[in-house]
């Protein structure tokens, strides 16, 4: 959760650019990890579906299965993420958000403090400066905390001015590839050749087994693969 930045953002009584996002995350837990009881409220709720406000029960059940475009979901769900839940659940969650114990727990499990990159790949942190969905401060905070443990040529931070979430992803991805091309020219050639071989078909990274990468993708050397994962991560 990067120290509670996203938790605070999604539980605030304020509009969020993609108000449906919290409901989508909740639906994912209900679908794939119901055993975690992510929305357990101590008052009988055993799944997130149990705390959805009656006005959105049908939408929660039917519209978060991947068939709706983000624009559709914005029109269906409230702009305040927690407003999709019952008043009682909103109150409980916002009380937790203000709880010092919860803040402390998030801080002690902060990825910035508990993880330092050790891979043989440079870390490229990049977020659009005008991103209101994922605060650019998360990347700059990671840069500040990881900096002492990494050399200057291992850690990079960029924040393209004036770009929002979607624009920032596009620009950051391009900048990461440009950086990769300059630092790892041989790896870049390998990636370019592998891509050109499949230029007539969509590039698929995985086959039917989500944990087995395609053989053609594995032909790319490990350094390239690490760089691609870093680019996708941000």
N, C-alpha and C positions, 0 to 999 in steps of 0.2 A: 504493500500500500504506500510505499515511499513516505513513511513517517506520518501517515494520516491525511496527506494532502487531498487524495481523491475521496476518502471517507468524509471529510469535512465538506467537500464540494457537493457530493451527492446527497448528503443528509441535511443540507442547509434549507431553510425556508425561502428559497430563491430559485428563479428560473435557470435551467441548464440548457445549453444549445440542443442537446439530444435527450429530452426528458424521458424517453422510453428506455434509455440505456440500462438503468437500474433494474427495471422490470425484466429486461432481456437477461441480465446476469442472474436474477432470481430464478427465472424460468429454466436456465441452464442447470442450476443447482438442483432444482426440483426434478429435472429430467435425468441427469446423469449421476448426481450424488445426493439422493434424498436422505441417505443415512447421516449426513452431516447436520441436518436440522438447522440450516442457516437462518431461518426466520422464526425459530422457536422463541416464543415471547413469555413463557412461564404461565400462560393463561389458556393453554390447550392447543395452540397452533403447532402442528407437526410439519407443515410445509409452508413455503412462501405463498402458495395458492390460498392458504387459510387466512392470510392477513391482507388479501387484495380487497379493496373497496368494492362493494356490490356493483357500482357503476361500471367497473372495468373487468369483472369476472369473465365475461364472454370474450372480451378482447385478449385478456391474459391467456386464456385457453386456446384461442384460435389464431391470433395474429402475430405470435412470436416464434413461428416455426420456419422462418426464412422465406416465406412467400410474399412478404411485404417489403417495399422499398423504404429507406429511411424517411423520405418525404411523407409517405403514407402513415408511418408510425408517429411522426410529429403531429399529424392531424388527429390521430386517434387518442394518444396518451397525453396527460397533462405535462406542461413544461417544467413544473416542479417535480423532480423524480419521486420523492416520497409521497406525493399526493395520490399516487395510484394505490396506496395502502390505506387501511382503516385509520381513523383519527387516533385510536388508542395506540396502534403500532407506531404512528408518527411521533406521538408524544414520548413513548418509551425510547425510541431510537434517538431522538434529539437529546433526551436526557443523558443517554449513554455517550453521545458525541461530546457533551460538555463535562463528562466524568473524568476526573484526573486519573483514575485507574486505567480507563480505556486509552486515554492519551499516552499514558506511560507505557502501556503494553504495546501500542503502535510504535512508539519511539524506540523501545528496546528490540523490536523485531524489524526495524527499518533496514531495508536492503542496503542502503547507503553505508550503514555502520557494520552490518554483519557479513557483508560480502565485498571482497576486493578481487577484481578480475586478475586471473593468473594465466590466461590462455596466451599462446604465441600469436596474438592478433592485436592490432591497435583498436582501442575503444573510441567510437565516434558517437558523441552525444549531440543530438540535434532536435530542436523543437521550434516551430514557428513562433516568433515573438508575440504575435497577436492570437495565439491559440487559447481559446477559452474553454476547451474541453479537457485538455491535459496541460496543466500549467507549465510554462517553460522553466519555472523555478525548480521543478523536479530534476531536470537535466543539469542546471547550473549547480544545484546542491550536490548532486552526485560528483560533478567535476571538482567541486571544492573539497569534498571529503575523500575522494579517491586520489586526488592529485599528489599528496605526499608519498603515496605508495607506488606511483607509476612515473616513469620518465616522461619528459616533455614530448618525446616522439612516440609515446604509446597511448596518449589520451588527448582527444580533441573535443572541443565544444564549439558549436555554431548555433546561432539563433537568428535565422533569416528575418529581417525587419518587415513588419506589416503583413506577414503571412499567417493565415488561420490554420486550423487543424489539418484540413484536407490539402490545402496548398503547401503547408509545411512538410507533410509527409512526402509529397511529390518532389519538392525542392531538396529536402534532406536526403532522399534516396539517391537523387542525381549527384549531389555533392559527395556522398559516401562512395559512389562508384568512381567519381573523378579522383578522389583521394586514394582509392584502392589502385587505380590505374597508375598513379604516380609512385606509390610506395611498393607495389607488387606487380611490376610490368609483366613478368612471365606468367603469373597467376591470372592476370587480366586477359592475356592471350588465350590461355586455356579456357576461361569462361566464355570468351567471345566465340571460340571455335566450337565449343559444346552447344552454344545457343544457335549458331549458324546451321549446324547439322540438323536441327529440328525446326528450322525457320518456317516451314510450311504447316506446322502443327502447333497447337497450344502447348506451352511449356508446362509439364506436370511434374511436380517434385515428388509426388508419392503415388504408389500404386494402390490396389484395393486394400492392402494392409497399411493403415495410417502410420505404422511405425517402421516401415521398410522403404527406404528411398530407392528411386529408380536407379538401375545400374549405370545409365548414361550420366546421371547427376553425380554419382559417386566417383566417376572418372576424374572429376575436378579435384585438384589437390586440396589437402586439408586446410591450408592457409586461405584459399579462395572460399571454401565452404564457411569458415569462421567469419570472414568478412561479409558474405552474403547474409548470414544469420544476424550479424550486428546491424546491417542495413535494414533488414526486415523488422528487427526488434524496435527500431525507433522510427 
